[in-house]
Each structure stands twice: as C-alpha cells, then as structure tokens.
Amino acid sequence: MIESLNPLLASAIAAAIPLILAALGELVVERSGVLNLGLEGMMLIGALASFVAVAHGGGLAASVIAAMAAGAMIALVFGFVTLTLQANQVAAGLSLTILGTGISAFLGRQYVGFRAPASFADLPIPGLSELPLLGPSLFSMNLLGYATIALLGGVAWFLYRTRAGLALRCIGESPVVARSLGLPVIPVRYAAVAFGGAMAGLAGCYYAVAQFKMWQEGLTSGNGWIALALVVFATWRPLRVGIGALLFGGVSALGLYLQAINVQVSVFALSSLPYLATIIVLAFISSNQNAIRRNAPASLGKAFHADG
C-alpha cells in the first residue's frame, strides 16, 4: 500500500513546489499592500528566460539568475505603473498577465518542442531518502525543491521575526501611519514587487528546466491563478502556503495517478480538477467575509499618494 502511494506523494510535492514559490512571492507583495494579478505572465517570462539561458549553454545557475531577473524586471514595470503612475492595480496586473503570455509565446516560438540540454536532477539525501513514504518524495527532490523549503521558512522568519518584516506588514496595514513613523513606503513596496516577480520567475524556471525540461506555449497551464488563490487560502501566512500547495498539488497529482492506473475518466475532467478545487475553496473562503477582513492587509490594492 505504501509503495503504491509513493508516486502519488512525489507527484503532489513536485506540483506543489512552483505553487509555493509563486505564492510566497505574491504573499510578500500583498503584505506590503500591493495586489499583483500578473503572476501567470511573470511565470511564463521567467520560464522562457531560464530555458533560453540553458539552451544557449548558460548552465543551470544562469537559468535561475535569468528567470529571477526577468521576473523581477517585468514586475518592476508593473510597480512603476501602479506605484509611480498610480494606475489601477487590478487592471495593471491583468494586463501584465496578457503581456507576459503574449511575449513568451512570440519569443519562444523557435524553442517549441526542444528539450532542455541541462536540467535539475534529483538529489536524494543518504539515509533519509530510504524512509518509507516520505523518503522517495520529500528527501529525494532536486536543488530547487530543497531551496523552496528553505525559502518557505525564510519568508516566515522575515515577516514575523525581523524589523524589516514588521515594517513591511505595517506598510501593508496603513501606509499613512507607516510614513508618519518614517518608513519609506514606496521603496519598500518596490522591493516587495521585485521580490514577488523574482519568485514568480523562479517558479517558471522550475516548470521549464526541472519539471517539464522543455519549452512550449502556455507552459504554466494557468497555475499562476492557483498560486493567487493559494495566498487567500493561506490567509496571508507563509507556512499555510506550504500546506495549501500540498493540497492543490495533491489534487493535480490525483488526476495523473488515476490516468496511470487506467481509471476510465475523461482526461479533460481530470485536468480540470485543480481549477475546480480552486473555485470551491475560494467560494468557501469568500463565504466568511469576517475572516478575510481579519487576515487581509488593510490597504491591499489601495493606491498610496506619497505627497498626499
């Protein structure tokens, strides 16, 4: 029984890793009071940048740097439009998704169908990787998988155990009060937006170079929207992001598992399971408006006029 669950759990964790990366970045952005709905676009741009870096002999380190840099740069464009020009954050985020999807499809045409010449291999931890159930899944990940676990703990520590994290949360709650205390509201929000973009780019790198090891149009399959929902599901708390990502990853893996054991269910129905689960979860959470108001940053999505 345990042996039959190993592939399911391993697939769930593999599906959860990019969701955790993208959701952690978005969580930091939203904690600063900025709502960026452009995760899907940033992930695709990061995926393409990482694949191009590997395809041209840059190596795995170059692919990570390229992905994070590309994600951060396009996120800073969003930051300039919303933080400096004071454009509507929802409209700008949706535009970023459309822009990133279009740019990645156009520039990636010549790479469609090509395999990545280098990819992240699994690195089993001696001893731990032989444990039943958890060993082959949790302790046999690739380097990006282990880095994701470290980032999960690192973001939680930053937000709740450092003065910088306290300042960021204060800005997300009330930028006016934060400015009166001498906190640089706009620079902090720019830094948060850049971090969110870098994490989204890293999630894209995972899809292109670690999981699928190839480039194709729409490589992320809309998972940027699931990562956005994951932030709400986790009530803006980092450690809950990991738990939620495992649940969503488990739903995704379940569809693949049912196909592998020849369960006679439509492929389209199985592919829709993660998105159906997202809708159900969001509908359930939205029914409790008091819980959302208690946990969501008070200034989320609201423009701040520095000279106001």
Summary of the structure (lengths in Angstrom):
residues: 308
radius of gyration: 19.3
end to end distance: 63.3
largest distance: 63.7
contacts: 1097
relative contact order: 0.20
helix: 73%
strand: 2%
